[in-house]
Every structure is written in C-alpha cells, then in structure tokens.
Amino acid sequence: MRTILKWAGRLIGLVLALGLLLFGYAWIKTNQGLARTYVVNDPPLAVPRDADSLAHGAHLFATRGCADCHGEDARGKLVFEAGPVMKIIGANLTPGGVLKGVSADQIAAAIRHGVKPDGHAMVFMPSPEYNAMSDVDVAAIAAWLQSLPADANEPGAPEIRPLGRVLYALGKLRLLPAEHIDHAPRTRSAPAIAATAEYGQYIAEGCKGCHGARLSGQHVPGTPSEFPDAQNLTPAAIGHWTAADFHRALREGKRPDGSAINPFMPWQAFSKMSDVEIDALWAYLQTIPPVPGHK
C-alpha cells in the first residue's frame, strides 16, 4: 500500500511539474507575442468628410460587426467572458477613447491589420475578416468614427486568462490575429455595390470569423463551450432555403420553419443591410460548394 501511495504521489508531483512548465512556457510565449511590433505601410487614405461618405461609414459600422463589439454608439462594451480563457472588451472608439489623437491611417491599420498605433498587436480583433476591406470603405468608417462626439466611457481592458495563454501557446487560439495577416502594403478596392455574387463574396469575408473559412460552420473560436455554434451556410445545410427565407433570417431572425435564430448570431445588425447587400450575399452563397458541417 505504501508503495502504491509513493508512486501515486510521484505521479501527481510529475503532473504538477509538467503543468507548471506548460504554464510558464505559455506565459513567456504570450508575453513575447504581446511585445512584438509590426509596421503597416499601406498607402495613405483619402478620407472623405461629406455627408454621404459619413453615412456610408455609419452603415458599415452598424452592419459589418463593428457595433456588435463596440456598441451602436461606439462607446465600447463588454462583449463576453469566457471563464478561464479570456474576457473580451470592445474599446471606446469615439475621439474620447482609444482613438484620441489617432489618424485615419492608424484606424485603418487597426481594422485591417489588428495593429495598434504603437505597433503592438491587438487582442482578439478579427482583422483577418477585414483585411481585404477596400480603401474607400475603411476610410468611410474612420471618418465616421472621427466625427463622433468625444465620450470618456471606459469599458475596461481585455483580459487574457491562464487557459487562454495555454491555448495560445499550443496554437489552439488565435489570440493575436496580427500574427496571421499579410502586412505587405497595398491598395484595396471593392466590387461595385450590386446584387452580385462578386459583391456578396466581398461582404461574406466578414462572416468567416464565426462561420469558418468555408462557411460550413464551427464553434466560434474563443467563445465559451456553452455558446452556440455558428451554423453551416453552404448549400449542404441551406440548399432548401429560398431568397425570401434568407431575407427573413436576416431581417427577423427566423428560420424557414419559424424557429428563432439564437441572438448570439447578430442578425439584428445584419437586418440593417440594404436589400442589395442581402441579395448579394444570397447570390454568393449559391455559388459556394456544399460542405457537410453544422446544420
């Protein structure tokens, strides 16, 4: 019996030692990632200040996921807490918050590259979804943000918790998306705004962070296990839907059978899209290969 207890104690000690080593490695690797800096040299933006451009920027902010994390008024908010993984905070993006004294080009670097004005990587900013956003669109968003009244709201800072550090160190959590983006300078353009699959594909880039690179559904990275999965948007799952069904899903949050879409899916934001944008998304979804996945 003593021999068994002795070996059990040694095994427990070994497991604890390995755990401490893993956490130490994760701590160092996370700090190294946070300390790394990036240089963004995209061509300078031509920033419009006319009413139509500001309205376009406000529309994009409301319909491309920005408001879901930063609030409709851009004052920032708590997005979600993922237990021992992380706490996600959308920063105050008014001129009284983190954008105080920040240029439009630096705002564009944050949106498309996940890089702060000081060159460090932003935490959990979904920039891979916005990396291809056109110069016109990102300039309109920057102009609208700069036009807002300065607000001193302080929603807090994001927290990287122990399990989050371990998952990041093991390559299981894209905590710092700037590490996975091509930062080579280039200009970016968008297809003409029309109900075409081409324009729909441009819009759908913003869906891939939740629904996956092939839009076949997945558990949204970094969210608690109890959060719902993002559903399969390929014809394998919604091939029986009609264009009217798709409009209803985004306008009312209802599936074809009348059941409610989980509010974690930000259909309320997408409901503000124009008919042309929704038709373009629908046209694009008809062109992608059916992929078995979440239904």
N, C-alpha and C positions, 0 to 999 in steps of 0.2 A: 504493500500500500504506500509506504514511504517513497519507494522508487517511482511509482506512478505519479505521486504528487510532485516529486522533484522534477520529473520530465515535463509535467504539465506546467509547473512554474517556469521552467526554462523556455517552453514554447510560448507562453504568454509574454515573457520578457522579450523573446525574439520578435514577436508580432509588434509589441510596443516600440521596440527599437526601430524596426522597419517603418512603422507608421511615422515616427518622429523624423526619420531620414527622408521619407517621402514628403512630409510637410515642409521640412527645411528646404528641400530642393524646390518645391512648389513656391515657397515664399521668395527664394532668390530669383527664380525664373520670372515670376510675376513682377518683381521689382525691376528686373532688367528690362522687361517689356515696357513697363511704365516709364522708365528712364530714357528709352530710346527716342530719338528725334527724327523727324522727316522733313524734307524740303519739297515744297509744292511750288512749281513754277509754271502753272497754266497761264496762257495769255491773259492779260488784264481784261476784265469785263467792261462792256459798255453798259452802264447802269441807267435804266430809264427812270424818270420821275413823273411821267404823265399819268393821268388818272386811269387810263385803260391798262397800262402796264402794272400799276399798283393793284388794280382789281384782279388782274391775272395772277399776280403773286399771292394775293389773299386766297384766291380759288385753289391754287396749287397747294398752299399750306394746309387748307382745310380738307383737301381730297387725296393727298398723297401720303398721308400717315403722320405728318408733322404734328398736327393738332392732337393726335391720339396720345403722344408722349409729352408734348409741351403745353397742352391746353389750347382751347379755341382762341384764347386771348394772348397766347404765347408767354404767359406769366410763369409757366413751369408747374410741375405737379409730381406727386408720387405715381409711378407707373405700376409697379408691383414689387412685392417682396418675395423672394424665392428662398426662404428659410436659410440654411447654412451656405447657400450658393452666392447670392448677391441681393442687393437692394438697388432697384433701378429708379433713378430720378430724372425727369425731364427738366432741363435747366430753364431758367427765366431768359427768354430770348428777346425781351424788349431792350431798348437802349439803356435801361436802368439795371440790367442784369449782366450776364456774362458777355454780351455783345457791346458793352460800353466801350467806346473808343476803337471798335473793331471795324476794319474796312470791308467792303463788299467782297473783295477777292479773298479775304480771310474767312468770311462766312461761306463762300463757295468751297474753300478748302475743307472746312468742317463738314459741309453737306456731302461733298463728293469723294473726299479722301479720309474722313474721320480724323483729321489733324487739327489740333488747337492752334491758336495764333502763336503760341510759344514753340510749336513744332512737335509737341508730345501727342501721343495717340489718345483719342477719346475712348472712353469705356462704353462698349456695347452700342455705339452709334452705328446704325445699319447702313453705313455708307456704300457697301457693295451694291445695294439696291439703287443708289442714286448716282453711282459713279459715271454713268452714261447720260445723266440729265443734261439737257442742252444748255449752252451758254445763255440763251435768251430766257429759258425757264428759271435757271438758278439765279440769274441777275434780277428777275422779277421778284423772286422770293426775298432776296437780300434787300432790295429796295423797299418792299413792303415792311419787312422787319424794322428797317431803319426809320420808317415813317411812323412807327407806333409811339404812343406816349411812353416816356420812361417810367418804369414801375420798379419799386425796390423789393418786390416779393422775393423771399429766399426760401425755395422749396427744399433745400438741403443738398447734400452731396451723395453721389452713388457710393455704395459700399461693396467691396469685393471680400466676400467672407471665406472662411477656411476651405470649404468644399469647392467653392468657385476657383480658388487658387490651384487646388489639386487637379480639378478637371481641366483647367487651362494648361497646366504643366504637362498633362497627359495627352494634350491635343484634342480633348473632347468638348471644349467650349471656346468659341471664337470671341474671347473677351475683348480683344483689341483688333477690330476689323482692319485697321490701317495696315496690319501686317500682311494682309491678303489682297491688297489692292495695287494695281499698276499705277505708280505715281508719275509716270512719264508725261511731260507736258504735251497738251494737245487741245485743239478746239473741238467743240461738240455741237452737233446740230440735231434737230428732231424732224421726223416726217411731218408733212402738212397735217394740220388738225382736220381729220375727216374720219368717217366711219369705215376705216380700212383695217385689214389685219396688220398692216405695217405699223400704223399708229397705235393699234391695240398692243402690239408687241412692245413698243416703247413704254406704254403705260404699265404693262404687266411686269416690267423689271421690278417695280415696287412691291409686287406680290410674292416674289420668290423668297424673301427672307422668312416668311411664315410657311408658304406652301411648298417650298423646296425648288431646286433648280429646274426640275422638270414639271413643276406644278402638280405633282402627283400626291401631295400631302405628306405631312410628317408631324412629329411633336415639335412645337416651336422651340428652338434652341434657347436654353437658359431659363425657361419658364418652369414653375413647379409641376410635379408629376400630376397633380390633380387638375391642372389646366387642360382644356380640351385640345385635341389635335387639330391642326389645320387640315382641311379636307382636300381630297383629290379633285382637281379642277379639269382633268383631262376627259376626253370623250368616254373613257372606260367607266367613269363614275357619273358624268352628267350628260351622256350622249342622248338620253331620252328627254332632256330639257328642251324647251323652246326659247326663242329670244325673249318672249314675254315672261317666261319663267325666270330668266336671268335678270331682267329688269326688276321683277318683283322682289327677287332675292336682295338686290342692292338698294332698292327703294324702300322696301317694307320689312326686310329681314325675315322673309318667309320662303320656305321651300315649296316646290310644286304641290306637295301634299298638304300644305297649310301649316306645317310644323314650324316652330320658331328657330331661327339660326341663333346659336349661342352668342350673347352680346360681346364675348371676347373677340369675335370677328367684327371689326369696326365698320359694319355696314352703314351705320349712321353717317360716318364720314363719306363713304362712297356714294351714299344717297344724294350727296350734293354735286356729284358729277353731272355733266350735261348728258343729254340723250346721245349725242355724237360720241362722247367718250365711252359710254356704256356699250353702244353698238360696236365701237371699235374693239373693245375688249372681247365682246362676244364673237366678233369675226375672227379675231386671233385664236381664241380657244378652239374654234372649229378646225384650225389648221394644224394643231399640235398632235403628236402621236398619242394614242390611248395607252396609258401606263397603269397597270394594276397598282393600287395603293389604298390609302384610307378612303372610305366611302361615306 
